[in-house]
Amino acid sequence: MSSLLLSPLAAWANLPVVASFSIMADITREVGGERVSVVSLVGADQDAHVFQPKPADVKKLAEAKVFVVNGLGFEGWINRLNKSANFKGVTVTAANGLKPLAVAEDEHGHDEHGHDHGRADPHAWHNPQHVLRYVDNIAAGLSRADAAGASYYRERAAAYKARLQELDSWAGKQFAAVPAARRKVLTSHDAFAYLGQRYAIRFMAPQGVSTDAEASAKSVAQLIRQVKKEQVKAVFIENMSDRRLIDQLAKEAGVKVGGKLYSDALSSQPGARSYLEMFRSNVTALSQSM
Ligand SMILES: [Zn+2]
């Protein structure tokens, strides 16, 4: 309370923070609380893989003190943006320090030339244990830009991490109820390998870890055969991907699309307006359909 007297709230302008996409923005708001104002460059239900910064985005970054990105090559557009904005603030690479999964080698025959083998899969936020690291990195970055807020950020980070731990153990229980042989899922792009690794689920997808290349006819045909042979029942569209490919696959394999997963973006609709909500929705949809 005494700190109110020393620095009246009215005199405090929030720390301006830019986040690369909606999931990073939400996690940053959880950690930064009332001391930060966060804008997201890529909005809800939008695809960060194919995002192209506009002059307005350059301006937002030029005015920010902190830039929070996922890293692991997810935002292929940040270097150019940093340069255009002449950004001199603190860049937080949220996934720093994680041991990333490598992009799967073309199991389904896709992307033979598009992938650099051994490249990291960027979608690490689909494992809440990794998000603990994101939170620590974000808290450290905010504290670097706003040293007076360090203990505030530390406390908020600890409270949010406790919720992430709860989420993770809840998710583990949901999947534990599903027999291992039925933990197979088809989605449009390969975004869920970390979730798969954490809870022993096999994900298949016609597109690779990015959405910027089309799936080949050969890989789609192979995937249809696989879905039939392995009797995959859980088929999902994603909130930020074109659903036509999955509709076609489902039709040709004779399975029904079971619902929607949130992969690379939050939603403006209830059910996935925060990371915690999004993860809960995904786990519920997956465990019920398998
Ligand atoms: Zn993705």
py3Dmol code that shows the C-alpha trace and the ligand (Angstrom):
import py3Dmol

protein = """\
ATOM      1  CA  MET A   1       0.000   0.000   0.000  1.00  0.00           C
ATOM      2  CA  SER A   2       2.773   2.440   0.878  1.00  0.00           C
ATOM      3  CA  SER A   3       4.083   2.259  -2.670  1.00  0.00           C
ATOM      4  CA  LEU A   4       0.899   4.025  -3.774  1.00  0.00           C
ATOM      5  CA  LEU A   5       2.116   7.103  -1.962  1.00  0.00           C
ATOM      6  CA  LEU A   6       5.518   6.943  -3.566  1.00  0.00           C
ATOM      7  CA  SER A   7       4.261   6.442  -7.109  1.00  0.00           C
ATOM      8  CA  PRO A   8       0.667   7.488  -7.577  1.00  0.00           C
ATOM      9  CA  LEU A   9      -1.130   5.214 -10.041  1.00  0.00           C
ATOM     10  CA  ALA A  10      -2.321   8.222 -12.009  1.00  0.00           C
ATOM     11  CA  ALA A  11       1.234   9.140 -12.851  1.00  0.00           C
ATOM     12  CA  TRP A  12       2.079   5.673 -14.077  1.00  0.00           C
ATOM     13  CA  ALA A  13       1.762   5.082 -17.797  1.00  0.00           C
ATOM     14  CA  ASN A  14       1.488   1.403 -18.622  1.00  0.00           C
ATOM     15  CA  LEU A  15       4.448  -0.334 -20.164  1.00  0.00           C
ATOM     16  CA  PRO A  16       3.716  -0.579 -23.927  1.00  0.00           C
ATOM     17  CA  VAL A  17       4.156  -4.161 -25.092  1.00  0.00           C
ATOM     18  CA  VAL A  18       3.661  -5.719 -28.512  1.00  0.00           C
ATOM     19  CA  ALA A  19       3.079  -9.458 -28.812  1.00  0.00           C
ATOM     20  CA  SER A  20       3.449 -11.288 -32.093  1.00  0.00           C
ATOM     21  CA  PHE A  21       0.157 -13.217 -31.910  1.00  0.00           C
ATOM     22  CA  SER A  22      -2.887 -13.679 -29.697  1.00  0.00           C
ATOM     23  CA  ILE A  23      -1.588 -16.524 -27.519  1.00  0.00           C
ATOM     24  CA  MET A  24       1.605 -14.610 -26.634  1.00  0.00           C
ATOM     25  CA  ALA A  25      -0.510 -11.519 -25.927  1.00  0.00           C
ATOM     26  CA  ASP A  26      -2.730 -13.390 -23.477  1.00  0.00           C
ATOM     27  CA  ILE A  27       0.146 -14.972 -21.560  1.00  0.00           C
ATOM     28  CA  THR A  28       1.871 -11.576 -21.411  1.00  0.00           C
ATOM     29  CA  ARG A  29      -1.272  -9.925 -20.016  1.00  0.00           C
ATOM     30  CA  GLU A  30      -1.493 -12.628 -17.342  1.00  0.00           C
ATOM     31  CA  VAL A  31       2.054 -11.874 -16.243  1.00  0.00           C
ATOM     32  CA  GLY A  32       1.983  -8.108 -16.761  1.00  0.00           C
ATOM     33  CA  GLY A  33      -1.404  -7.400 -15.212  1.00  0.00           C
ATOM     34  CA  GLU A  34      -2.187  -3.738 -14.735  1.00  0.00           C
ATOM     35  CA  ARG A  35       1.353  -2.520 -15.396  1.00  0.00           C
ATOM     36  CA  VAL A  36       1.310  -3.334 -19.124  1.00  0.00           C
ATOM     37  CA  SER A  37      -0.751  -2.545 -22.220  1.00  0.00           C
ATOM     38  CA  VAL A  38      -0.406  -5.336 -24.712  1.00  0.00           C
ATOM     39  CA  VAL A  39      -1.257  -5.228 -28.400  1.00  0.00           C
ATOM     40  CA  SER A  40      -1.185  -8.310 -30.578  1.00  0.00           C
ATOM     41  CA  LEU A  41       0.008  -8.064 -34.162  1.00  0.00           C
ATOM     42  CA  VAL A  42      -1.784 -11.191 -35.376  1.00  0.00           C
ATOM     43  CA  GLY A  43      -5.315 -11.214 -34.019  1.00  0.00           C
ATOM     44  CA  ALA A  44      -7.754 -13.888 -32.881  1.00  0.00           C
ATOM     45  CA  ASP A  45      -8.578 -16.603 -35.426  1.00  0.00           C
ATOM     46  CA  GLN A  46      -5.793 -15.372 -37.716  1.00  0.00           C
ATOM     47  CA  ASP A  47      -2.868 -17.294 -39.120  1.00  0.00           C
ATOM     48  CA  ALA A  48       0.537 -16.107 -37.890  1.00  0.00           C
ATOM     49  CA  HIS A  49       2.397 -18.331 -40.389  1.00  0.00           C
ATOM     50  CA  VAL A  50       1.299 -16.248 -43.359  1.00  0.00           C
ATOM     51  CA  PHE A  51       1.023 -12.861 -41.615  1.00  0.00           C
ATOM     52  CA  GLN A  52       2.434  -9.829 -43.409  1.00  0.00           C
ATOM     53  CA  PRO A  53       3.126  -6.779 -41.259  1.00  0.00           C
ATOM     54  CA  LYS A  54       1.567  -3.536 -42.430  1.00  0.00           C
ATOM     55  CA  PRO A  55       2.825   0.027 -41.809  1.00  0.00           C
ATOM     56  CA  ALA A  56       0.477   0.251 -38.804  1.00  0.00           C
ATOM     57  CA  ASP A  57       2.225  -2.785 -37.273  1.00  0.00           C
ATOM     58  CA  VAL A  58       5.628  -1.159 -37.780  1.00  0.00           C
ATOM     59  CA  LYS A  59       4.334   1.888 -35.932  1.00  0.00           C
ATOM     60  CA  LYS A  60       3.008  -0.199 -33.030  1.00  0.00           C
ATOM     61  CA  LEU A  61       6.372  -1.882 -32.593  1.00  0.00           C
ATOM     62  CA  ALA A  62       8.280   1.379 -32.906  1.00  0.00           C
ATOM     63  CA  GLU A  63       6.316   2.696 -29.924  1.00  0.00           C
ATOM     64  CA  ALA A  64       6.719  -0.424 -27.763  1.00  0.00           C
ATOM     65  CA  LYS A  65       9.226  -1.054 -24.988  1.00  0.00           C
ATOM     66  CA  VAL A  66       8.892  -4.849 -25.098  1.00  0.00           C
ATOM     67  CA  PHE A  67       8.268  -7.234 -27.992  1.00  0.00           C
ATOM     68  CA  VAL A  68       7.135 -10.747 -27.035  1.00  0.00           C
ATOM     69  CA  VAL A  69       7.524 -13.455 -29.663  1.00  0.00           C
ATOM     70  CA  ASN A  70       7.317 -17.242 -29.562  1.00  0.00           C
ATOM     71  CA  GLY A  71      10.548 -17.928 -31.427  1.00  0.00           C
ATOM     72  CA  LEU A  72      11.655 -21.313 -32.833  1.00  0.00           C
ATOM     73  CA  GLY A  73      11.121 -19.791 -36.272  1.00  0.00           C
ATOM     74  CA  PHE A  74       7.373 -19.423 -35.829  1.00  0.00           C
ATOM     75  CA  GLU A  75       7.307 -15.738 -36.758  1.00  0.00           C
ATOM     76  CA  GLY A  76       9.352 -15.796 -39.954  1.00  0.00           C
ATOM     77  CA  TRP A  77       8.538 -12.124 -40.465  1.00  0.00           C
ATOM     78  CA  ILE A  78      10.012 -10.625 -37.250  1.00  0.00           C
ATOM     79  CA  ASN A  79      13.498  -9.742 -38.448  1.00  0.00           C
ATOM     80  CA  ARG A  80      12.212  -7.582 -41.249  1.00  0.00           C
ATOM     81  CA  LEU A  81       9.660  -6.008 -38.946  1.00  0.00           C
ATOM     82  CA  ASN A  82      12.281  -5.277 -36.263  1.00  0.00           C
ATOM     83  CA  LYS A  83      14.400  -3.561 -38.854  1.00  0.00           C
ATOM     84  CA  SER A  84      11.561  -1.464 -40.288  1.00  0.00           C
ATOM     85  CA  ALA A  85      10.483  -0.401 -36.794  1.00  0.00           C
ATOM     86  CA  ASN A  86      14.077   0.210 -35.715  1.00  0.00           C
ATOM     87  CA  PHE A  87      13.056  -1.534 -32.506  1.00  0.00           C
ATOM     88  CA  LYS A  88      15.486  -0.919 -29.640  1.00  0.00           C
ATOM     89  CA  GLY A  89      13.456  -2.273 -26.738  1.00  0.00           C
ATOM     90  CA  VAL A  90      13.547  -5.648 -25.016  1.00  0.00           C
ATOM     91  CA  THR A  91      12.713  -8.648 -27.200  1.00  0.00           C
ATOM     92  CA  VAL A  92      11.416 -11.643 -25.248  1.00  0.00           C
ATOM     93  CA  THR A  93      11.694 -14.938 -27.068  1.00  0.00           C
ATOM     94  CA  ALA A  94       9.214 -16.884 -24.968  1.00  0.00           C
ATOM     95  CA  ALA A  95      10.346 -20.360 -26.006  1.00  0.00           C
ATOM     96  CA  ASN A  96      14.013 -19.646 -25.209  1.00  0.00           C
ATOM     97  CA  GLY A  97      15.639 -22.434 -23.241  1.00  0.00           C
ATOM     98  CA  LEU A  98      13.167 -25.147 -24.254  1.00  0.00           C
ATOM     99  CA  LYS A  99      14.266 -28.298 -25.897  1.00  0.00           C
ATOM    100  CA  PRO A 100      12.189 -28.187 -29.088  1.00  0.00           C
ATOM    101  CA  LEU A 101      10.840 -31.149 -30.988  1.00  0.00           C
ATOM    102  CA  ALA A 102      12.246 -31.557 -34.468  1.00  0.00           C
ATOM    103  CA  VAL A 103       9.874 -31.360 -37.392  1.00  0.00           C
ATOM    104  CA  ALA A 104       8.799 -34.875 -38.255  1.00  0.00           C
ATOM    105  CA  GLU A 105      10.405 -36.222 -41.400  1.00  0.00           C
ATOM    106  CA  ASP A 106       7.922 -36.767 -44.129  1.00  0.00           C
ATOM    107  CA  GLU A 107       6.025 -39.652 -42.697  1.00  0.00           C
ATOM    108  CA  HIS A 108       3.183 -39.002 -45.108  1.00  0.00           C
ATOM    109  CA  GLY A 109       5.373 -38.122 -48.042  1.00  0.00           C
ATOM    110  CA  HIS A 110       4.633 -34.426 -47.808  1.00  0.00           C
ATOM    111  CA  ASP A 111       6.862 -31.437 -47.986  1.00  0.00           C
ATOM    112  CA  GLU A 112       9.889 -33.288 -49.245  1.00  0.00           C
ATOM    113  CA  HIS A 113      11.455 -30.050 -50.328  1.00  0.00           C
ATOM    114  CA  GLY A 114       9.759 -27.551 -48.052  1.00  0.00           C
ATOM    115  CA  HIS A 115      11.201 -28.798 -44.780  1.00  0.00           C
ATOM    116  CA  ASP A 116      14.719 -28.424 -43.559  1.00  0.00           C
ATOM    117  CA  HIS A 117      15.120 -31.678 -41.745  1.00  0.00           C
ATOM    118  CA  GLY A 118      15.982 -31.218 -38.118  1.00  0.00           C
ATOM    119  CA  ARG A 119      14.203 -27.864 -38.007  1.00  0.00           C
ATOM    120  CA  ALA A 120      12.410 -27.093 -34.730  1.00  0.00           C
ATOM    121  CA  ASP A 121       8.648 -27.409 -34.436  1.00  0.00           C
ATOM    122  CA  PRO A 122       7.573 -23.988 -33.131  1.00  0.00           C
ATOM    123  CA  HIS A 123       4.181 -24.915 -31.583  1.00  0.00           C
ATOM    124  CA  ALA A 124       5.574 -25.507 -28.079  1.00  0.00           C
ATOM    125  CA  TRP A 125       2.672 -23.748 -26.321  1.00  0.00           C
ATOM    126  CA  HIS A 126       0.546 -26.872 -26.734  1.00  0.00           C
ATOM    127  CA  ASN A 127       2.357 -28.351 -23.733  1.00  0.00           C
ATOM    128  CA  PRO A 128       1.540 -26.407 -20.526  1.00  0.00           C
ATOM    129  CA  GLN A 129       4.867 -27.523 -19.052  1.00  0.00           C
ATOM    130  CA  HIS A 130       6.573 -25.482 -21.762  1.00  0.00           C
ATOM    131  CA  VAL A 131       4.340 -22.509 -21.076  1.00  0.00           C
ATOM    132  CA  LEU A 132       5.836 -22.401 -17.567  1.00  0.00           C
ATOM    133  CA  ARG A 133       9.076 -21.481 -19.286  1.00  0.00           C
ATOM    134  CA  TYR A 134       7.311 -18.931 -21.478  1.00  0.00           C
ATOM    135  CA  VAL A 135       5.972 -17.288 -18.321  1.00  0.00           C
ATOM    136  CA  ASP A 136       9.411 -17.085 -16.708  1.00  0.00           C
ATOM    137  CA  ASN A 137      10.940 -15.608 -19.850  1.00  0.00           C
ATOM    138  CA  ILE A 138       8.150 -13.044 -20.167  1.00  0.00           C
ATOM    139  CA  ALA A 139       8.388 -12.065 -16.485  1.00  0.00           C
ATOM    140  CA  ALA A 140      12.147 -11.600 -16.866  1.00  0.00           C
ATOM    141  CA  GLY A 141      11.721  -9.473 -19.997  1.00  0.00           C
ATOM    142  CA  LEU A 142       9.056  -7.243 -18.480  1.00  0.00           C
ATOM    143  CA  SER A 143      11.255  -6.775 -15.417  1.00  0.00           C
ATOM    144  CA  ARG A 144      14.174  -5.759 -17.590  1.00  0.00           C
ATOM    145  CA  ALA A 145      12.082  -3.017 -19.178  1.00  0.00           C
ATOM    146  CA  ASP A 146      10.307  -2.064 -15.931  1.00  0.00           C
ATOM    147  CA  ALA A 147      12.546  -2.855 -12.971  1.00  0.00           C
ATOM    148  CA  ALA A 148      10.134  -1.275 -10.479  1.00  0.00           C
ATOM    149  CA  GLY A 149       7.561  -3.925 -11.405  1.00  0.00           C
ATOM    150  CA  ALA A 150       9.855  -6.921 -10.943  1.00  0.00           C
ATOM    151  CA  SER A 151       8.273  -8.295  -7.777  1.00  0.00           C
ATOM    152  CA  TYR A 152       4.776  -7.660  -9.149  1.00  0.00           C
ATOM    153  CA  TYR A 153       5.603  -9.644 -12.291  1.00  0.00           C
ATOM    154  CA  ARG A 154       7.210 -12.391 -10.251  1.00  0.00           C
ATOM    155  CA  GLU A 155       4.092 -12.807  -8.105  1.00  0.00           C
ATOM    156  CA  ARG A 156       1.736 -12.817 -11.055  1.00  0.00           C
ATOM    157  CA  ALA A 157       3.958 -15.299 -12.890  1.00  0.00           C
ATOM    158  CA  ALA A 158       3.893 -17.649  -9.904  1.00  0.00           C
ATOM    159  CA  ALA A 159       0.082 -17.465  -9.642  1.00  0.00           C
ATOM    160  CA  TYR A 160      -0.363 -18.122 -13.352  1.00  0.00           C
ATOM    161  CA  LYS A 161       2.106 -20.994 -13.285  1.00  0.00           C
ATOM    162  CA  ALA A 162       0.049 -22.641 -10.555  1.00  0.00           C
ATOM    163  CA  ARG A 163      -2.968 -22.493 -12.872  1.00  0.00           C
ATOM    164  CA  LEU A 164      -0.930 -23.988 -15.722  1.00  0.00           C
ATOM    165  CA  GLN A 165       0.110 -26.883 -13.489  1.00  0.00           C
ATOM    166  CA  GLU A 166      -3.529 -27.495 -12.610  1.00  0.00           C
ATOM    167  CA  LEU A 167      -4.475 -27.401 -16.281  1.00  0.00           C
ATOM    168  CA  ASP A 168      -1.761 -29.912 -17.126  1.00  0.00           C
ATOM    169  CA  SER A 169      -2.776 -32.400 -14.469  1.00  0.00           C
ATOM    170  CA  TRP A 170      -6.456 -32.032 -15.387  1.00  0.00           C
ATOM    171  CA  ALA A 171      -5.586 -32.694 -19.056  1.00  0.00           C
ATOM    172  CA  GLY A 172      -3.552 -35.746 -18.091  1.00  0.00           C
ATOM    173  CA  LYS A 173      -6.587 -37.185 -16.308  1.00  0.00           C
ATOM    174  CA  GLN A 174      -8.895 -36.599 -19.283  1.00  0.00           C
ATOM    175  CA  PHE A 175      -6.593 -38.435 -21.668  1.00  0.00           C
ATOM    176  CA  ALA A 176      -5.785 -41.212 -19.210  1.00  0.00           C
ATOM    177  CA  ALA A 177      -9.416 -42.311 -19.615  1.00  0.00           C
ATOM    178  CA  VAL A 178      -8.888 -42.906 -23.372  1.00  0.00           C
ATOM    179  CA  PRO A 179      -7.352 -46.278 -24.391  1.00  0.00           C
ATOM    180  CA  ALA A 180      -3.920 -45.740 -25.968  1.00  0.00           C
ATOM    181  CA  ALA A 181      -4.954 -47.363 -29.265  1.00  0.00           C
ATOM    182  CA  ARG A 182      -7.644 -44.735 -29.784  1.00  0.00           C
ATOM    183  CA  ARG A 183      -5.443 -41.709 -29.231  1.00  0.00           C
ATOM    184  CA  LYS A 184      -5.180 -40.782 -32.910  1.00  0.00           C
ATOM    185  CA  VAL A 185      -6.281 -37.500 -34.404  1.00  0.00           C
ATOM    186  CA  LEU A 186      -6.418 -35.912 -37.837  1.00  0.00           C
ATOM    187  CA  THR A 187      -6.080 -32.113 -38.154  1.00  0.00           C
ATOM    188  CA  SER A 188      -5.195 -29.764 -41.011  1.00  0.00           C
ATOM    189  CA  HIS A 189      -1.663 -28.697 -40.119  1.00  0.00           C
ATOM    190  CA  ASP A 190       0.933 -30.258 -37.861  1.00  0.00           C
ATOM    191  CA  ALA A 191       0.478 -28.004 -34.823  1.00  0.00           C
ATOM    192  CA  PHE A 192      -0.055 -30.475 -32.011  1.00  0.00           C
ATOM    193  CA  ALA A 193       3.108 -32.553 -31.744  1.00  0.00           C
ATOM    194  CA  TYR A 194       3.859 -31.101 -28.285  1.00  0.00           C
ATOM    195  CA  LEU A 195       0.399 -31.962 -27.035  1.00  0.00           C
ATOM    196  CA  GLY A 196       0.848 -35.394 -28.566  1.00  0.00           C
ATOM    197  CA  GLN A 197       4.169 -35.873 -26.851  1.00  0.00           C
ATOM    198  CA  ARG A 198       2.882 -34.752 -23.464  1.00  0.00           C
ATOM    199  CA  TYR A 199      -0.231 -36.944 -23.424  1.00  0.00           C
ATOM    200  CA  ALA A 200       0.727 -39.785 -25.786  1.00  0.00           C
ATOM    201  CA  ILE A 201      -1.569 -38.892 -28.683  1.00  0.00           C
ATOM    202  CA  ARG A 202      -0.742 -39.371 -32.349  1.00  0.00           C
ATOM    203  CA  PHE A 203      -1.595 -36.456 -34.619  1.00  0.00           C
ATOM    204  CA  MET A 204      -1.723 -36.682 -38.394  1.00  0.00           C
ATOM    205  CA  ALA A 205      -1.990 -33.745 -40.760  1.00  0.00           C
ATOM    206  CA  PRO A 206      -1.912 -33.170 -44.511  1.00  0.00           C
ATOM    207  CA  GLN A 207       0.008 -29.911 -44.076  1.00  0.00           C
ATOM    208  CA  GLY A 208       3.368 -29.598 -42.364  1.00  0.00           C
ATOM    209  CA  VAL A 209       4.204 -27.392 -39.373  1.00  0.00           C
ATOM    210  CA  SER A 210       3.486 -24.291 -41.425  1.00  0.00           C
ATOM    211  CA  THR A 211       0.403 -23.405 -43.431  1.00  0.00           C
ATOM    212  CA  ASP A 212       2.280 -21.613 -46.182  1.00  0.00           C
ATOM    213  CA  ALA A 213       2.529 -24.608 -48.496  1.00  0.00           C
ATOM    214  CA  GLU A 214      -0.233 -26.694 -50.026  1.00  0.00           C
ATOM    215  CA  ALA A 215      -0.495 -30.377 -49.193  1.00  0.00           C
ATOM    216  CA  SER A 216       0.453 -32.542 -52.152  1.00  0.00           C
ATOM    217  CA  ALA A 217      -2.124 -34.819 -53.773  1.00  0.00           C
ATOM    218  CA  LYS A 218       0.130 -37.751 -52.963  1.00  0.00           C
ATOM    219  CA  SER A 219       0.264 -36.942 -49.258  1.00  0.00           C
ATOM    220  CA  VAL A 220      -3.505 -36.436 -49.114  1.00  0.00           C
ATOM    221  CA  ALA A 221      -4.101 -39.817 -50.757  1.00  0.00           C
ATOM    222  CA  GLN A 222      -1.708 -41.493 -48.320  1.00  0.00           C
ATOM    223  CA  LEU A 223      -3.368 -39.847 -45.385  1.00  0.00           C
ATOM    224  CA  ILE A 224      -6.817 -41.023 -46.509  1.00  0.00           C
ATOM    225  CA  ARG A 225      -5.524 -44.585 -46.641  1.00  0.00           C
ATOM    226  CA  GLN A 226      -3.993 -44.213 -43.211  1.00  0.00           C
ATOM    227  CA  VAL A 227      -7.122 -42.760 -41.644  1.00  0.00           C
ATOM    228  CA  LYS A 228      -9.153 -45.680 -43.018  1.00  0.00           C
ATOM    229  CA  LYS A 229      -6.643 -48.340 -42.033  1.00  0.00           C
ATOM    230  CA  GLU A 230      -6.132 -47.060 -38.513  1.00  0.00           C
ATOM    231  CA  GLN A 231      -9.803 -46.238 -38.070  1.00  0.00           C
ATOM    232  CA  VAL A 232      -9.145 -42.714 -36.899  1.00  0.00           C
ATOM    233  CA  LYS A 233     -12.366 -41.291 -35.476  1.00  0.00           C
ATOM    234  CA  ALA A 234     -11.189 -37.900 -34.304  1.00  0.00           C
ATOM    235  CA  VAL A 235     -11.040 -35.469 -37.226  1.00  0.00           C
ATOM    236  CA  PHE A 236     -10.791 -31.750 -36.560  1.00  0.00           C
ATOM    237  CA  ILE A 237     -10.749 -28.435 -38.343  1.00  0.00           C
ATOM    238  CA  GLU A 238      -8.647 -25.612 -36.881  1.00  0.00           C
ATOM    239  CA  ASN A 239      -9.827 -22.133 -36.053  1.00  0.00           C
ATOM    240  CA  MET A 240      -7.205 -20.415 -38.196  1.00  0.00           C
ATOM    241  CA  SER A 241      -6.862 -22.814 -41.137  1.00  0.00           C
ATOM    242  CA  ASP A 242      -8.911 -23.319 -44.266  1.00  0.00           C
ATOM    243  CA  ARG A 243     -11.321 -26.174 -43.550  1.00  0.00           C
ATOM    244  CA  ARG A 244     -11.797 -27.361 -47.143  1.00  0.00           C
ATOM    245  CA  LEU A 245      -8.897 -29.792 -47.089  1.00  0.00           C
ATOM    246  CA  ILE A 246     -10.103 -31.496 -43.917  1.00  0.00           C
ATOM    247  CA  ASP A 247     -13.672 -31.642 -45.233  1.00  0.00           C
ATOM    248  CA  GLN A 248     -12.397 -33.344 -48.371  1.00  0.00           C
ATOM    249  CA  LEU A 249     -10.213 -35.770 -46.427  1.00  0.00           C
ATOM    250  CA  ALA A 250     -13.012 -36.663 -44.056  1.00  0.00           C
ATOM    251  CA  LYS A 251     -15.430 -37.243 -46.929  1.00  0.00           C
ATOM    252  CA  GLU A 252     -13.046 -39.469 -48.842  1.00  0.00           C
ATOM    253  CA  ALA A 253     -12.043 -41.443 -45.759  1.00  0.00           C
ATOM    254  CA  GLY A 254     -15.680 -41.828 -44.734  1.00  0.00           C
ATOM    255  CA  VAL A 255     -15.325 -40.160 -41.333  1.00  0.00           C
ATOM    256  CA  LYS A 256     -17.086 -37.223 -39.745  1.00  0.00           C
ATOM    257  CA  VAL A 257     -15.435 -33.945 -38.772  1.00  0.00           C
ATOM    258  CA  GLY A 258     -15.711 -33.971 -34.996  1.00  0.00           C
ATOM    259  CA  GLY A 259     -15.272 -30.299 -34.215  1.00  0.00           C
ATOM    260  CA  LYS A 260     -12.799 -27.498 -33.962  1.00  0.00           C
ATOM    261  CA  LEU A 261      -9.353 -27.268 -32.398  1.00  0.00           C
ATOM    262  CA  TYR A 262      -7.566 -24.044 -31.597  1.00  0.00           C
ATOM    263  CA  SER A 263      -4.021 -24.323 -32.842  1.00  0.00           C
ATOM    264  CA  ASP A 264      -2.156 -21.073 -33.520  1.00  0.00           C
ATOM    265  CA  ALA A 265      -4.637 -18.411 -32.406  1.00  0.00           C
ATOM    266  CA  LEU A 266      -7.151 -17.638 -29.718  1.00  0.00           C
ATOM    267  CA  SER A 267     -10.723 -16.937 -30.743  1.00  0.00           C
ATOM    268  CA  SER A 268     -12.954 -13.927 -30.325  1.00  0.00           C
ATOM    269  CA  GLN A 269     -15.747 -16.364 -29.467  1.00  0.00           C
ATOM    270  CA  PRO A 270     -16.269 -17.811 -25.976  1.00  0.00           C
ATOM    271  CA  GLY A 271     -14.405 -21.066 -25.438  1.00  0.00           C
ATOM    272  CA  ALA A 272     -10.949 -19.908 -26.471  1.00  0.00           C
ATOM    273  CA  ARG A 273     -10.550 -16.291 -25.508  1.00  0.00           C
ATOM    274  CA  SER A 274      -7.543 -17.074 -23.318  1.00  0.00           C
ATOM    275  CA  TYR A 275      -4.794 -19.669 -23.402  1.00  0.00           C
ATOM    276  CA  LEU A 276      -6.307 -21.506 -20.432  1.00  0.00           C
ATOM    277  CA  GLU A 277      -9.742 -21.594 -22.097  1.00  0.00           C
ATOM    278  CA  MET A 278      -8.276 -22.621 -25.421  1.00  0.00           C
ATOM    279  CA  PHE A 279      -6.301 -25.499 -23.974  1.00  0.00           C
ATOM    280  CA  ARG A 280      -9.277 -26.707 -21.975  1.00  0.00           C
ATOM    281  CA  SER A 281     -11.480 -26.616 -25.103  1.00  0.00           C
ATOM    282  CA  ASN A 282      -8.954 -28.596 -27.095  1.00  0.00           C
ATOM    283  CA  VAL A 283      -8.519 -31.254 -24.420  1.00  0.00           C
ATOM    284  CA  THR A 284     -12.277 -31.622 -23.993  1.00  0.00           C
ATOM    285  CA  ALA A 285     -12.929 -31.875 -27.739  1.00  0.00           C
ATOM    286  CA  LEU A 286     -10.082 -34.343 -28.253  1.00  0.00           C
ATOM    287  CA  SER A 287     -10.792 -36.621 -25.318  1.00  0.00           C
ATOM    288  CA  GLN A 288     -14.511 -36.779 -26.132  1.00  0.00           C
ATOM    289  CA  SER A 289     -14.031 -37.586 -29.803  1.00  0.00           C
ATOM    290  CA  MET A 290     -11.393 -40.273 -29.362  1.00  0.00           C
TER     291      MET A 290
END
"""
ligand_1 = """\
1
ZN
Zn 1.037 -23.572 -36.972
"""
view = py3Dmol.view(width=600, height=400)
view.addModel(protein, "pdb")
view.setStyle({"model": 0}, {"cartoon": {"style": "trace"}})
view.addModel(ligand_1, "xyz")
view.setStyle({"model": 1}, {"stick": {}})
view.zoomTo()
view.show()
